[in-house]
Amino acid sequence: MTAEAGEESSARLLRYVERFAQVLEESGVPRMPARVFAYVLAEDRDRYTASELAAGLRVSPAAISGAVRYLVQVGLVTKEREPGMRSDLYRIDDRDIWSHIFLQRSDLLSHYEKAAAEGVETLGPDTRGGRRMRESQEFFAFLRAELDGVMARWREYRPQLDLDR
């Protein structure tokens, strides 16, 4: 690949990363973690040091530090270290990544469900607020139960896509 072709490919990647990061940002992911996550999803390597992420995104290493800390904390990337390396490596498990992400969120649904149930108990089931909290509780319970079924159907469907080449 020529240097010019490599630069065009890099520019195309970064334009896409910015568009996808904006979608993530609109759904509540902070800007820099959204950019890092989009980059890790779209770029071909499977592991990155913080300095490689900074260079790839053309940002400062300080910006990467906070972003990867956030992504590790919420379970979107993992941190590992190779023997003898001084730098941490960041990666995603790119085998069926979105089902892993959504299943991690199942715990969040359970947390919301329990908080809503506490609201029903605190406010009383016959109050207007208590009824809204009961509906919230049931909604989160429904989503959690349905998520298991959706994930089972996804596991059946995914092999047809031939993605693990």
FITI-543978 format. One record per residue: residue in one letter; x, y, z of N, C-alpha, C, O, CB in turn; residue number from 1. Coordinates in steps of 0.1 Angstrom, whole numbers, always signed. Each point is the difference from the previous one (the first is absolute). Glycine has a CB too. Layout:
% FITI-543978
 rest   n_u   n_v   n_w  ca_u  ca_v  ca_w   c_u   c_v   c_w   o_u   o_v   o_w  cb_u  cb_v  cb_w  nr
    a     X     Y     Z     X     Y     Z     X     Y     Z     X     Y     Z     X     Y     Z NUM
...
% end
This chain:
% FITI-543978
 rest   n_u   n_v   n_w  ca_u  ca_v  ca_w   c_u   c_v   c_w   o_u   o_v   o_w  cb_u  cb_v  cb_w  nr
    m    +9   -12    +0    -9   +12    +0    +9   +12    +0   +10    +1    +8   -29   -13    +4   1
    t   +16   +22   -21    +8   +12    +0    -3    +9   +12   -10    -2    +7   +10    +1   -32   2
    a    +9   +10   +28    -2    +9   +11   -13    +8    -2    -8    +3   +10   +33    -1    -6   3
    e   -28    +2   -16   -12    +8    -3   -12    -8    +2   -10    +5    +6   +23    +8   -23   4
    a   -13   -26   +13   -12    -8    +2    -2    -3   +15   -11    -1    +4   +15   -10   -27   5
    g    +7    +9   +30    +0    -2   +14    -6   +12    +8    -8    -2    +9   +27   -13   -11   6
    e   -15   +27    -3    -6   +12    +7   -15    +1    -3    -7    +4    +9   +30    +7   -11   7
    e   -27   -14   -11   -14    +1    -3    -8   -10    +8   -11    +3    +5   +17    +5   -28   8
    s    -1   -20   +24    -6   -10    +8    -2    +4   +15   -10    -2    +6   +19   -16   -22   9
    s    +2   +24   +21    +0    +5   +14   -10   +11    +2    -8    +0   +10   +32    -6    -8  10
    a   -25   +15   -12    -9   +11    +1   -15    -5    -1    -9    +5    +7   +26   +10   -18  11
    r   -19   -25    +2   -13    -6    -1    -4    -7   +13   -12    +1    +5   +15    -5   -30  12
    l    +6    -3   +31    -3    -6   +13    -3   +10   +11   -10    -2    +7   +26   -16   -13  13
    l    -8   +29    +7    -3   +10   +10   -13    +7    -3    -7    +4   +10   +31    -1    -7  14
    r   -28    -1   -15   -13    +7    -3   -11   -10    +5   -10    +5    +6   +19    +8   -26  15
    y    -8   -25   +17   -10   -10    +5    +0    +0   +15   -11    +0    +6   +14   -14   -27  16
    v    +8   +13   +27    +1    +0   +15    -7   +11    +6    -8    -1   +10   +30   -11   -11  17
    e   -20   +24    -5    -7   +12    +6   -15    -1    -2    -8    +4    +9   +28   +10   -15  18
    r   -25   -20    -5   -15    -1    -2    -5   -10   +10   -11    +2    +6   +13    +3   -31  19
    f    +5   -17   +26    -6   -10   +10    +1    +5   +14    -9    -3    +8   +16   -15   -24  20
    a    +4   +25   +19    +2    +5   +14   -12   +10    +3    -4    +1   +11   +29    -4   -13  21
    q   -29   +11    -8   -11    +9    +2   -13    -7    +4    -7    +4    +9   +18   +12   -25  22
    v   -13   -28    +9   -12    -8    +4    +1    -5   +14   -10    +1    +8    +8    -8   -32  23
    l   +14    +3   +28    +2    -5   +14    -2   +11   +10    -6    -1   +10   +22   -16   -19  24
    e   -10   +29    +5    -2   +12    +9   -14    +4    +1    -4    +4   +11   +27    +3   -18  25
    e   -31    -8    -3   -14    +4    +1    -8   -10    +9   -10    +3    +5   +12    +7   -28  26
    s    +4   -22   +25    -7   -10    +8    +6    +1   +15    -4    -9    +8    +0    -6   -28  27
    g   +13   +24   +22    +4    +2   +14   +14    -3    +3    +5    +2   +12   -27    -7    -6  28
    v   +30    +0   -15   +14    -3    +2    +8   +13    -1    -2    +7   -10    +0   -31    +1  29
    p   +10   +27   +19    +8   +13    -1    +9    +0   -13    +3   -10    -6    -3   +11   +31  30
    r    +2   +11   -30    +6    +2   -13   +13    -8    -3    +1    -7    -9   -11   +30   +10  31
    m   +20   -21    +8   +13    -7    -3    -1   -15    +2    +6    -7    -9    +6   +28   +17  32
    p   -18   -26    +2    -2   -15    +0    -8    -5   -12    +3   -11    -5    -3   +12   +30  33
    a    -9    +7   -30    -8    -4   -12   +10    -1   -12    -1    -9    -8   -20   +20   +17  34
    r   +30    -1   -10    +9    +0   -11   +10   -12    +1    +3    -7   -10    -5   +32    +9  35
    v    +7   -28   +13    +9   -11    +2    -7   -13    -3    +6    -9    -7    +7   +22   +24  36
    f   -25   -15   -12    -7   -12    -2    -3    -2   -15    +2   -11    -6   -12   +12   +29  37
    a    +6    +9   -30    -3    +0   -15   +13    -4    -7    -1    -8   -10   -18   +25   +12  38
    y   +30   -11    +2   +13    -3    -7    +3   -15    +2    +4    -7    -9    +4   +31   +13  39
    v    -9   -29    +9    +4   -14    +2    -9    -9    -7    +4   -11    -4    +4   +17   +27  40
    l   -21    -3   -25    -9    -8    -8    +3    +0   -14    +0   -11    -7   -17   +16   +23  41
    a   +21    +6   -22    +2    +2   -14   +14    -3    -5    +1    -4   -12   -19   +21   +13  42
    e   +28   -15    +7   +14    -2    -5    +3   -15    +1    -6    -7    +8   +13   +30    +0  43
    d    +2   -28   -16    +2   -14    -2    +8    -7   +11    -2   -12    +2    +1   +17   -26  44
    r    +9    +2   +31    +8    -7   +11    -9    -5   +11   -12    +5    +1   +32    +9    -7  45
    d   -15   -23   +14    -9    -5   +11    +4    +5   +14    -7    -1    +9    +3   -19   -23  46
    r   +16   +26   +15    +5    +5   +13    +8   +13    -3    +6    +2   -10    -5   -25   +20  47
    y    -2   +32    +0    +6   +14    -2    +5    +4   +13    -5    -2   +11   -11    +8   -29  48
    t   +28    +1   +17    +5    +7   +12    -7   +14    +0    -6    +4   -10   +29   -16    +9  49
    a   -22   +19   +12    -6   +14    +0    +7    +9   -10    -7    +8    -6    +2   -11   +30  50
    s   +18    +1   -26    +7    +9   -10    -5    -4   -14    +0    +9    -8   +20    -6   +24  51
    e   -22   -15   -19    -5    -4   -13   -14    +6    -2    -3    +4   -11   +17   -25   +11  52
    l   -22   +21   +10   -14    +6    -1    +1   +15    -3    -7    +5    -8    -2   -23   +23  53
    a   +18   +24    -7    +2   +15    -2    +5    +3   -14    -5    +9    -6   +10    -7   +31  54
    a    +4    -9   -30    +6    +2   -13   -11    -3   -11    -2    +8    -9   +25   -14   +17  55
    g   -30    -5    -6   -11    -3   -10   -11   +10    +0    -5    +3   -11   +11   -26   +15  56
    l   -10   +28    +7   -10   +10    +1    +5   +15    -2    -8    +9    -1    -5   -25   +15  57
    r   +26   +17   -14    +6   +13    -1    -4   +10   +12    -4   +11    -2    +4   -14   -23  58
    v    +1    -3   +37    -3    +7   +12   +11    -1   +10    +9    -8    -2   -34    +5    -2  59
    s   +24   +10   +15   +11    -1   +10    -2   -13    +9   -11    -5    +1   +12   +30    +0  60
    p   +10   -31    +3    +0   -11    +9    -9    +2   +13    -6    -9    +5   +29    +3   -13  61
    a   -23   +18   +13    -8    +4   +11   -15    -3    -3    -8    -4    +9   +25   +21    -1  62
    a   -22   -13   -20   -14    -2    -3    -3   -15    -1   -11    -4    +4   +11   +25   -17  63
    i   +10   -29    +9    -3   -15    +0    +0    -6   +13    -8    -9    +3   +20    +9   -24  64
    s    -4    +5   +31    +0    -5   +13   -14    -1    +7    -4   -10    +5   +28   +19    -3  65
    g   -31    +3    -2   -13    +0    +6   -10    -8    -8    -9    -6    +6   +14   +28    +2  66
    a    -4   -22   -21    -9    -8    -9    +1   -15    +3   -10    -6    +1   +11   +24   -18  67
    v   +11   -23   +17    +1   -15    +2    -3    -3   +14    -6   -11    +3   +24   +10   -20  68
    r   -16    +9   +27    -4    -2   +14   -15    -2    +0    -5    -9    +6   +25   +22    +3  69
    y   -27    -4   -15   -15    -1    -1    -4   -13    -7    -9    -7    +5    +7   +33    -6  70
    l    +8   -29   -11    -4   -11    -7    +2   -13    +7    -8   -10    -1   +13   +22   -20  71
    v    +6   -13   +28    +3   -12    +9   -10    -1   +11    -6   -11    +3   +30   +12    -9  72
    q   -27   +10   +12   -10    +0   +11   -14    -4    -4    -6    -8    +8   +19   +26    +2  73
    v   -17   -14   -22   -14    -4    -4    +0   -13    -8   -10    -5    -5    +4   +29    +5  74
    g   +18   -31    -1    +1   -13    -6    +0    +0   -16    -3   -11    -6    -8    +3   +26  75
    l   +14   +19   -26    +0    +0   -15   +14    -4    -5    +1    -4   -12   -19   +22   +12  76
    v   +28   -16    +7   +13    -5    -3    +7    -7   +12    -4    +3   +11    +7   +15   -29  77
    t    +6   -26   +15    +8    -6   +11   +14    +5    +0    +5    +4   -11   -20   -25   +11  78
    k   +21   +20   +11   +14    +4    +2    +8   -12    +3    -4    -8    +8    -2   +31    +0  79
    e   +17   -25   -15    +9   -11    +3   +15    +4    -2    +2   +11    -5   -20   -27    -3  80
    r   +27    +8   +12   +14    +3    -2    +7   -13    -4    -2   -11    +5    +1   +29   +12  81
    e   +10   -16   -26    +9   -11    -5   +12    -1    +9    +5   +11    +5   -13    -8   -29  82
    p   +13   -15   +27   +12    -1    +8   +12    +9    -6    +2    -2   -12    -9   -21   +20  83
    g   +13   +30    +0   +11    +9    -5    -3   +13    -6    +8    +8    -3    +3   -29    -1  84
    m   -24   +23    +2    -5   +13    -6    -2   +10   +11    -4    -4   +11    -7    -8   -30  85
    r   +14   +25   +17    -2   +10    +9   -14    +6    -1    -5    +6    +9   +30    -1    -9  86
    s   -30    -6   -12   -13    +7    -2   -12   -10    +1    +2   -12    -4   +10   +28   -11  87
    d   -23   -11   +19   -12    -8    +0    -5    -1   -14    +2    +9    -8    -8    -1   +31  88
    l    -1   -19   -26    -7    -2   -13   -15    +1    +2    -5    -6   +10   +25    -8   -18  89
    y   -27   +20    -1   -14    +1    +0    -6    -7   -12    +5    +0   -11    -4   +22   +24  90
    r   -12   -30   -10    -6    -7   -11   -15    -2    +3    -5    +2   +11   +27   -14   -15  91
    i   -28    +7    -7   -14    -4    +2    +0   -15    -5    +8    -4    -8   -18   +27    +4  92
    d    +1   -30   +10    -2   -14    -5    -9    +1   -12   -13    +2    +1   +15   -13   +22  93
    d    +3   +11   -35    -7    +3   -12    -8   -12    -5    -6    +0   -11   +23   +16    +5  94
    r   -18   -27   +14    -9   -11    -4   -13    +3    +6    -2    -2   +13   +21   -15   -15  95
    d   -29   +21    -6   -14    +2    +5    +0   +11   +11    -6    -1   +10    +1   -23   -15  96
    i   +12   +35    +2    +1   +11    +9   -13    +6    +5    -1    +3   +12   +22    +2   -23  97
    w   -30    -3    +3   -12    +7    +4    -9    -8    +9    -7    +5    +9    +7    +7   -30  98
    s    +0   -25   +19    -8    -8   +10    +6    +0   +14    -6    +0   +10    -1   -15   -29  99
    h   +21   +15   +19    +7    +2   +13    -4   +13    +7    -2    +0   +12   +21   -15   -21 100
    i   -19   +25    +1    -3   +14    +5   -14    +0    +6    -2    +5   +11   +18    +6   -28 101
    f   -26   -16    +9   -13    +0    +4    -3    -9   +12    -8    +4    +9    +1    +1   -32 102
    l   +14   -16   +24    -2    -9   +12    +6    +7   +12    -5    -2   +11    +6   -18   -26 103
    q   +10   +28   +14    +5    +7   +11   -10   +10    +5    -1    +3   +12   +24    -6   -21 104
    r   -31    +8    +0   -10   +10    +3   -12    -6    +7    -8    +7    +7   +15    +7   -26 105
    s    -8   -28   +18   -11    -7    +7    +1    +3   +15   -11    +1    +7   +11   -19   -25 106
    d   +12   +19   +24    +1    +3   +14    -5   +14    +3    -6    +2   +10   +26   -17    -9 107
    l   -18   +24   -10    -6   +13    +1   -15    +0    +1    -6    +7    +8   +26    +3   -20 108
    l   -26   -18    +3   -15    -1    +0    -5    -6   +13   -10    +5    +6   +11    -8   -30 109
    s    +7    -6   +30    -4    -6   +13    +1   +10   +11    -8    +1    +9   +16   -23   -17 110
    h    +2   +31    +7    +2   +10   +10   -11   +10    -1    -6    +4   +10   +31    -6   -12 111
    y   -29    +6   -10   -12    +9    -2   -13    -6    +5    -8    +7    +7   +20    +3   -27 112
    e   -13   -23   +17   -12    -7    +5    -1    +0   +15   -11    +3    +6   +12   -18   -26 113
    k   +10   +12   +27    +0    +0   +15    -3   +14    +5    -7    +2   +10   +23   -21   -10 114
    a   -10   +30    -6    -2   +13    +5   -15    +4    -2    -5    +7    +9   +29    -1   -15 115
    a   -30   -10    -5   -14    +3    -2    -9    -7   +10    -9    +5    +5   +14    -2   -30 116
    a    -1   -16   +28    -8    -7   +10    +1    +6   +13   -10    +1    +8   +15   -22   -20 117
    e    +7   +27   +16    +1    +7   +12    -9   +12    +0    -6    +4   +10   +30   -11    -8 118
    g   -25   +14   -14    -9   +11    -1   -15    -4    +2    -7    +8    +7   +23    +2   -23 119
    v   -20   -21   +11   -14    -5    +2    -2    -2   +15   -10    +4    +6   +10   -15   -28 120
    e   +10    +5   +29    -2    -3   +14    +0   +13    +8    -7    +2   +10   +19   -24   -13 121
    t    -3   +31    +0    +1   +13    +7   -12    +9    -2    -5    +6    +9   +29    -8   -11 122
    l   -29    +3   -11   -11    +9    -3   -13    -6    +2   -10    +7    +2   +25    +4   -18 123
    g   -16   -24   +16   -13    -7    +1    -5    -3   -14    +0    +9    -9    -5    +2   +31 124
    p    -1   -23   -24    -4    -4   -14   -13    +8    -4    -3    +0   -12   +13   -22   +16 125
    d   -17   +29    +5   -12    +6    -4    +2   +15    -3   -10    +7    -3    -2   -23   +17 126
    t   +24   +21   -13    +3   +14    -3    +3    +1   -15    +4   -10    -6    +4   +15   +30 127
    r    -9    +7   -29    +3    +2   -14   +15    -3    -2    +3    -7   -10   -21   +25    +8 128
    g   +27   -13   +10   +14    -3    -1    +3   -14    +1    +9    -6    -7    -4   +28   +16 129
    g   -12   -29    +1    +2   -14    +2    -4    -8   -12    +7   -10    -4   -11   +13   +28 130
    r    -7    +1   -31    -4    -7   -12   +10    +2   -11    +3   -10    -8   -27   +13   +14 131
    r   +29    +9    -7   +11    +2   -11   +12    -8    +3    +6    -6    -9   -15   +29    +5 132
    m   +13   -24   +17   +12    -8    +3    -3   -15    -2    +9    -7    -4    -2   +24   +21 133
    r   -20   -21   -15    -3   -14    -2    +1    -3   -15    +5   -11    -4   -20   +11   +24 134
    e   +10    +9   -28    +1    -2   -15   +15    +0    -4    +4    -8    -8   -26   +19    +4 135
    s   +30    -3   +10   +14    +0    -3    +6   -13    +4    +8    -6    -7    -7   +31   +11 136
    q    -4   -30    +8    +5   -13    +5    -3   -11   -10    +8    -8    -4   -10   +16   +28 137
    e   -11    -8   -28    -4   -11    -9    +6    +2   -14    +4   -10    -6   -25    +9   +18 138
    f   +23   +13   -16    +7    +2   -13   +14    -5    +0    +4    -7    -9   -18   +27    +5 139
    f   +21   -17   +14   +14    -5    +1    +1   -15    +2    +9    -6    -6    -2   +28   +16 140
    a   -16   -28    -3    -1   -14    +1    -3    -7   -13    +6   -10    -4   -14   +12   +28 141
    f    -1    +4   -32    -4    -4   -13   +12    +0    -9    +3   -10    -7   -27   +18   +10 142
    l   +31    +4    -4   +12    +1    -8   +10   -10    +3    +6    -6    -9   -10   +30    +7 143
    r    +7   -26   +15   +10   -10    +4    -3   -14    -4    +8    -7    -5    -3   +22   +25 144
    a   -18   -19   -19    -4   -13    -4    +0    -1   -15    +5   -11    -5   -20    +9   +25 145
    e   +11   +12   -27    +1    -1   -15   +14    +0    -5    +3    -6   -10   -25   +18    +9 146
    l   +31    -5    +8   +14    +1    -5    +6   -14    +0    +7    -4   -10    -5   +26   +20 147
    d    -5   -31    -1    +5   -13    +0    -5    -8   -12    +8    -7    -7    -8    +7   +32 148
    g   -13    +2   -29    -5    -7   -12    +6    +6   -13    +3    -8    -9   -24    +4   +22 149
    v   +22   +17   -13    +6    +6   -12   +15    -5    -2    +4    -2   -11   -19   +23   +15 150
    m   +22   -22    +7   +14    -4    -1    +1   -15    -4    +9    -4    -8    -3   +20   +26 151
    a   -16   -24   -14    +0   -14    -4    -3    -1   -15    +7    -7    -7   -15    +0   +30 152
    r    -1   +16   -28    -3    +0   -14   +12    +5    -8    +3    -5   -11   -28    +8   +16 153
    w   +32    +7    +0   +12    +5    -6   +10   -11    -2    +7    -1   -10   -12   +24   +19 154
    r    +8   -30    +2   +10   -11    +0    -4   -11   -11    +9    -6    -6    -4   +10   +31 155
    e   -17    -6   -27    -5    -9   -11    +3    +6   -13    +4    -7   -10   -21    -3   +25 156
    y   +14   +23   -17    +1    +7   -13   +14    +3    -4    +3    -1   -12   -25   +10   +17 157
    r   +30    -5    +5   +14    +5    -3    +8    -9    -9    +7    +4    -9    -8    +8   +30 158
    p    +1   -26   -19    +9    -8    -8    -4    +0   -15    +9    -2    -8    -7   -13   +28 159
    q   -14   +19   -23    -4    +1   -14    +8   +11    -7    +0    +0   -13   -23    -9   +19 160
    l   +28   +19    +1    +6   +12    -5   +14    -3    -5    +6    +8    -7   -20    +6   +22 161
    d   +21   -25   -10   +13    -3    -4   +10   +11    +4    +8    +4    -9   -17   -19   -10 162
    l    +9   +20   +31    +8   +11    +4   +13    -4    +6    +9    +9    +2   -30    +3    +2 163
    d   +23   -24    +0   +12    -5    +7   +11    -5    -9    +7   -10    +3   -22    +5   +16 164
    r   +16   +11   -31   +11    -5    -9   +13    +5    +4   +10    -3    -7   -26    +3   -11 165
% end
